[in-house]
Amino acid sequence: MTPHVLDNPAWNAMNTANSHLALGNDRVKIFPEEVGPFGGLKNYDEPSFRELYDMIPHGRRVVIPINRELKIPVYWKVIDIVKVFQMIFNNPTFAPANDSRIVELKKEQIPQMIALTQLTHPGPFLERTIEFGNYKGIFNSDELIAMAGQRMHPNEYIEISAVCTHPDHTGKGYARILIYDQVRKIMTEGNIPFLHVRVDNESAIKLYKHLGFTVRSQMNIYVLEKRELNDHSLLLI
C-alpha cells in the first residue's frame, strides 16, 4: 500500500511547502533550531540516523513524528515517545464567518507568543516559529490571551498548531473561534486542515471531534537528544 503523506509529515513538509525553512539533503532534513525541533528522514535506517547525528550539535533535541515504532540507535538519547492522534478536518460544507476579535500576529508580538505558550504548553514555540505563517490571536486590552497558527504543510495538508488560551480566559470559546478561523483559511486556499493531539487529552479530542475533525491515525512523536559520547565505538554499529 502506498504510504500516506501524513504518515511521515515532517519529512514530507520539509520537501514540499516548508522546504524554504528546511536544512539538509535528499535523505535527511531538519528545521533550524530556532524555527522548530522537527527532523525527518526519507528512510528510518541506521545510516540516516547517523547522518542526522552528524548534522546537528551535541545536546540538540530533534522531534520526529511517524506512524510506526522506530529502532533508535544508541547514540541518540530517547527523551520521550509521545502517543498522539492525528486528526483531519472532515466537513466539506463548513463555512465559518470571520470574527472581528481575531488579529494577525507579527514579529513584534513574539515575546507575548512565547510567554503564552510557555504558560500553556501547546507544543514548542520558538523565536522563529512564526515563520511557519498565519499565526493569529485574541487580545484583552494589550495582553495576548489566545492564539493558533499553522506549522507543517506537507502537500495539500496544513497542520493547525499552537492552539492555546491563557488560564484566566478559558471557557470563553476562544480555541473554537481560532480553530474555525484557521480551518476557513486553509479550506479557502484549497487545502486540508489537520492537527495532532495527545491520546490522553480527552477534552481536546472531544472538542476537535465536535468541530469536525476525525482521527486518521495514531502517531508516535519521538523526542531525541544527540548524546555526547566519548566511546566512538558506539557509532560503529
C-alpha positions as CSV (number, residue, x, y, z in Angstrom):
1,M,0.0,0.0,0.0
2,T,1.3,3.4,-0.9
3,P,2.3,5.4,2.2
4,H,0.1,8.4,3.0
5,V,1.9,11.8,3.0
6,L,0.8,12.3,6.7
7,D,2.5,9.0,7.8
8,N,5.8,10.9,7.8
9,P,4.6,14.5,8.0
10,A,7.8,16.4,8.9
11,W,9.8,14.8,6.1
12,N,7.1,15.5,3.5
13,A,6.5,19.0,4.8
14,M,10.3,19.8,4.5
15,N,10.2,18.5,0.9
16,T,7.1,20.5,-0.2
17,A,5.6,23.7,1.2
18,N,8.0,24.1,4.2
19,S,11.1,23.5,2.0
20,H,12.2,27.1,2.3
21,L,12.7,26.6,6.1
22,A,14.4,23.2,5.9
23,L,18.1,22.3,6.1
24,G,19.7,19.1,4.9
25,N,19.7,16.9,1.8
26,D,17.6,14.4,-0.1
27,R,17.9,11.8,2.7
28,V,17.8,13.8,6.0
29,K,16.3,17.2,6.8
30,I,15.8,19.4,9.9
31,F,14.4,22.8,10.6
32,P,16.7,25.4,12.2
33,E,16.6,25.0,15.9
34,E,15.0,28.5,16.4
35,V,12.2,27.6,13.9
36,G,11.2,24.2,15.3
37,P,12.6,21.0,16.7
38,F,11.4,18.7,13.9
39,G,13.5,16.4,11.8
40,G,12.6,14.0,9.1
41,L,14.2,11.1,7.3
42,K,13.4,9.6,3.9
43,N,14.3,6.2,5.3
44,Y,14.4,5.5,9.1
45,D,17.5,3.3,8.9
46,E,20.8,3.4,10.8
47,P,22.8,5.3,8.1
48,S,20.2,8.0,8.0
49,F,20.1,8.4,11.8
50,R,23.9,8.6,11.8
51,E,23.7,11.3,9.1
52,L,21.2,13.3,11.2
53,Y,23.5,12.8,14.2
54,D,26.4,14.4,12.3
55,M,24.2,17.2,11.1
56,I,23.4,18.8,14.5
57,P,25.3,20.0,17.6
58,H,25.5,17.9,20.8
59,G,22.6,18.5,23.1
60,R,20.2,19.5,20.4
61,R,16.8,17.7,20.6
62,V,15.1,16.5,17.5
63,V,11.4,15.7,17.3
64,I,10.3,13.1,14.8
65,P,6.5,12.4,14.1
66,I,6.0,9.0,12.5
67,N,3.1,6.5,12.2
68,R,5.1,3.5,13.5
69,E,7.7,2.4,16.0
70,L,11.3,3.1,15.2
71,K,14.5,1.4,16.2
72,I,16.6,4.3,17.6
73,P,20.4,3.9,17.5
74,V,22.3,4.0,20.9
75,Y,24.0,7.4,20.1
76,W,20.6,9.0,20.5
77,K,19.0,9.5,23.9
78,V,15.3,8.9,23.8
79,I,13.8,11.7,25.9
80,D,10.2,10.8,25.3
81,I,7.8,8.9,23.0
82,V,4.5,10.8,22.9
83,K,1.4,9.0,21.6
84,V,-0.9,11.3,19.7
85,F,-3.9,11.1,17.4
86,Q,-3.5,12.7,14.0
87,M,-6.9,14.2,13.1
88,I,-8.1,15.6,9.8
89,F,-10.9,18.1,9.3
90,N,-13.8,16.3,7.5
91,N,-16.6,18.7,7.0
92,P,-16.7,19.9,3.4
93,T,-19.8,22.1,3.9
94,F,-18.1,24.1,6.6
95,A,-18.2,27.9,6.1
96,P,-17.5,29.8,9.3
97,A,-17.8,33.6,9.4
98,N,-14.9,35.9,10.1
99,D,-14.6,37.0,13.7
100,S,-13.5,40.7,14.3
101,R,-11.7,39.8,17.5
102,I,-9.0,37.9,15.7
103,V,-5.9,39.8,14.7
104,E,-2.8,38.7,12.8
105,L,0.2,38.3,15.0
106,K,3.5,39.9,13.9
107,K,7.2,39.6,14.9
108,E,6.9,42.3,17.5
109,Q,4.4,40.1,19.4
110,I,6.8,37.1,19.5
111,P,7.7,37.7,23.2
112,Q,4.0,37.5,24.1
113,M,3.5,34.4,22.0
114,I,6.4,32.7,23.7
115,A,5.2,33.7,27.1
116,L,1.7,32.3,26.4
117,T,3.0,29.0,25.0
118,Q,5.3,28.6,28.0
119,L,2.4,29.1,30.3
120,T,0.0,26.7,28.5
121,H,2.4,24.1,26.8
122,P,0.6,23.5,23.5
123,G,3.9,22.4,21.9
124,P,7.2,24.0,21.0
125,F,7.1,27.7,20.0
126,L,10.5,29.4,19.5
127,E,11.9,32.7,18.2
128,R,11.3,31.9,14.5
129,T,8.3,29.5,14.7
130,I,6.1,32.4,13.5
131,E,7.8,31.9,10.1
132,F,5.6,28.9,9.5
133,G,2.9,31.5,9.0
134,N,-0.7,32.5,9.7
135,Y,-0.4,33.0,13.4
136,K,-3.4,34.8,14.8
137,G,-4.6,35.7,18.3
138,I,-7.1,37.4,20.5
139,F,-6.2,40.2,22.9
140,N,-7.6,41.5,26.1
141,S,-6.5,45.1,26.1
142,D,-2.8,44.7,25.2
143,E,-2.5,41.2,26.5
144,L,-2.4,38.2,24.2
145,I,-4.8,35.7,25.7
146,A,-5.3,33.1,23.0
147,M,-3.6,32.1,19.7
148,A,-3.4,29.5,17.0
149,G,-1.3,29.1,13.9
150,Q,0.0,26.8,11.2
151,R,3.0,24.6,11.2
152,M,3.8,21.5,9.0
153,H,2.5,21.8,5.4
154,P,3.0,18.6,3.5
155,N,1.5,18.8,0.1
156,E,-2.2,19.9,0.4
157,Y,-2.3,19.3,4.2
158,I,-1.8,22.1,6.7
159,E,-1.3,21.5,10.4
160,I,-3.1,23.7,12.9
161,S,-0.8,24.2,15.8
162,A,-0.1,26.2,19.0
163,V,-3.7,26.4,19.9
164,C,-3.7,27.8,23.4
165,T,-5.7,30.1,25.8
166,H,-4.5,31.9,28.9
167,P,-5.8,30.0,32.0
168,D,-7.6,33.2,33.2
169,H,-9.6,33.3,30.0
170,T,-10.6,29.6,29.4
171,G,-14.2,28.6,28.8
172,K,-15.0,31.6,26.5
173,G,-14.7,29.7,23.3
174,Y,-11.5,31.3,22.1
175,A,-10.0,28.0,21.0
176,R,-13.0,27.2,18.9
177,I,-13.0,30.7,17.3
178,L,-9.3,30.5,16.4
179,I,-9.5,26.9,15.1
180,Y,-12.5,27.8,12.9
181,D,-10.6,30.8,11.6
182,Q,-7.6,28.6,10.6
183,V,-9.9,26.0,9.1
184,R,-11.7,28.6,7.0
185,K,-8.4,30.0,5.7
186,I,-6.9,26.6,4.9
187,M,-10.0,25.3,3.1
188,T,-10.4,28.6,1.2
189,E,-7.0,28.0,-0.2
190,G,-7.9,24.5,-1.4
191,N,-6.0,22.7,1.4
192,I,-7.0,20.2,4.1
193,P,-6.6,21.0,7.9
194,F,-5.1,18.5,10.2
195,L,-3.7,18.5,13.7
196,H,-2.1,16.4,16.4
197,V,-3.4,15.8,20.0
198,R,-2.2,13.6,22.8
199,V,-4.2,10.4,23.1
200,D,-4.8,11.2,26.8
201,N,-6.1,14.7,26.2
202,E,-9.7,13.7,26.3
203,S,-11.2,17.2,26.5
204,A,-9.2,18.4,23.4
205,I,-10.2,15.3,21.5
206,K,-13.8,15.9,22.3
207,L,-13.6,19.5,21.2
208,Y,-11.9,18.6,17.9
209,K,-14.4,16.0,17.1
210,H,-17.2,18.4,17.8
211,L,-15.6,20.9,15.4
212,G,-15.5,18.4,12.6
213,F,-12.1,16.6,12.9
214,T,-11.8,12.8,12.7
215,V,-9.0,10.5,13.8
216,R,-6.9,9.4,10.8
217,S,-4.0,7.6,12.6
218,Q,-2.2,7.2,15.9
219,M,1.3,8.6,15.7
220,N,4.5,8.3,17.7
221,I,6.3,11.6,18.5
222,Y,9.9,10.7,19.2
223,V,11.9,13.3,21.2
224,L,15.5,12.5,20.7
225,E,18.7,14.2,22.0
226,K,22.1,13.9,20.5
227,R,24.4,12.2,23.0
228,E,28.0,13.4,23.5
229,L,29.8,10.1,23.5
230,N,33.4,9.5,24.4
231,D,33.3,5.9,23.2
232,H,33.2,6.4,19.5
233,S,32.8,2.7,19.0
234,L,29.1,3.2,19.8
235,L,28.9,5.0,16.5
236,L,30.2,1.9,14.7
237,I,27.0,-0.3,14.9
